[in-house]
């Protein structure tokens, strides 16, 4: 994509519009119920309670087979059907190995949660035509949306 920067979603309204138009959210790096005190569990749980379909894609926890009552997938490309948004709960330095999987799944958007920013990964995703949000909380943006 020539002007990949157009795929970076930074405007408050555009960020909220993206979230409002998303229904199916894969959560990369989601934590299981045993880690319910962590944002990587509590944020997806909040979004599920608000009506979003949450698809768990944990990175660890090999013995876990469901999270939030949903079957887990080990790779994004294994998730059946289209995904509106991939919500990423990974440290910035741990994102690059996931970029090929993210690009192969081709979601409409990838969202790096609050405190997570990786400009190189964002550039690669944007060049692939994927919208990218960095360093914002999906739960907070949902709460801040006008009714």
N, C-alpha and C positions, 0 to 999 in steps of 0.2 A: 504494500500500500504506500503510495507516494507521500501523502500527508498523514502519516500515522498519528501525529499529535492530536488530530481531530477525534481520535478514538479515546483520548484521555478525558474522563468525566470528572470535572473539578468544580463546576458551578453548583451551588447548593440546590437550586431548583432541578437541574438536570439529574443530580444524584438522587433526589427524592422521586422524580418521575421514573427513573430507571427501576428503583425498588418497587414503586407502585405498579409498574407494568410487568413485574416478574411474579410468577406463581410457583415455579418449580426450581428449588434451590439445592444444589449439591454442596455439601459442607466438607471441604478438604481439611483434614486435621481435626475433625470433631472428636470430642472426648466422650467416653461412655458414662453411664449413670453413676458409676463408682467415683467419678471425678466431677460430680454435679456442681461443685463450688467454683469450677473453672469457667471463664467466659466461653471457651470452646464447646461447652455443653449448655450453659445457661442461655446464651444468645440464640442458638438454634432452637432450643425449647421455647423461648419467647416467640420466635418467628412462627414456629409450628402452632402455638396457641393462637396466633393472629391469623391463621388460615393458610399459611404457605405450606407447600408440600416439601418436606425436608428429606433429602437423600444423603444418608451418612456415608462418608468416605474417610474412615479413620486411617491413620498412618501406622499406628502401633496397635497393641491390644489384639494379638492373633487369636485369642480364645473367644472374643466377642463376636456374636453373629447378628445381633440386633442392637440398635440404639434408637431411643425414642419410639420403640415399637415398630421400627422399620428395618428391613434387611440391609446389611451393610454391603458395600462394594469396596474392593481393594484398589481399584484404579478407576479413574473417571471414564475411560473408554469402555469399561464394562457396564456402565449405567445404561439401561435400555431407554431408548427414546431421547428426545431433545431436552436440554437443560437451559433454562433462562439465564441462570446466574450460578457461578461457582463462588462461594464464600470461603475465603482462604484463612485458616488459622495455622500458619506456619511462620517460624522465624524468617526474617528476610533472607538470611544466608542459606536457608533450607528450601527456598522456592525454586531456584534454577533446575534441579532435577525433575520437577513437576511440569515445567513449561512444555515439553513435547506432548505429554499426556493432555494438558489443558488445550493446546492447539489442536490435537487430534480429535478431542471431544467437540470442539467448536461451539462452546456456549455463546449466547449473545453477549454476555459480560462476565468479567472476573472481578471480584471485589476483595481487596486485601483489607482485613479488619484493622481497627484502630491500633496504631502503633506499628503497623507493618507497612513497609515501603521498600520496593526493590525496583529502581528505575530501569535497569537493564531488562528484567523480566517483563515489566510493563511495556517497554518498547517492543519487545519481541511479540507479545500478545497483540498489541495495537497494530503492528505491521501485518499480523495475520487477520486483521479485520475484526478483532474482539474489543469491545468497550472495556475500559479498565478504570476502576476506582481504587484509590490508595488511601490508607491511613484514616479510615472512617468506620464507625460502628453501625452495622445494619440495624440493630435494635434501636439505637438512638435516632437514626434517620427515620425509622418507622414512627417512633414516638413524636418526632418533630413535624411530621407531614401534616398539612392542613386537612381537616376532616372533610 
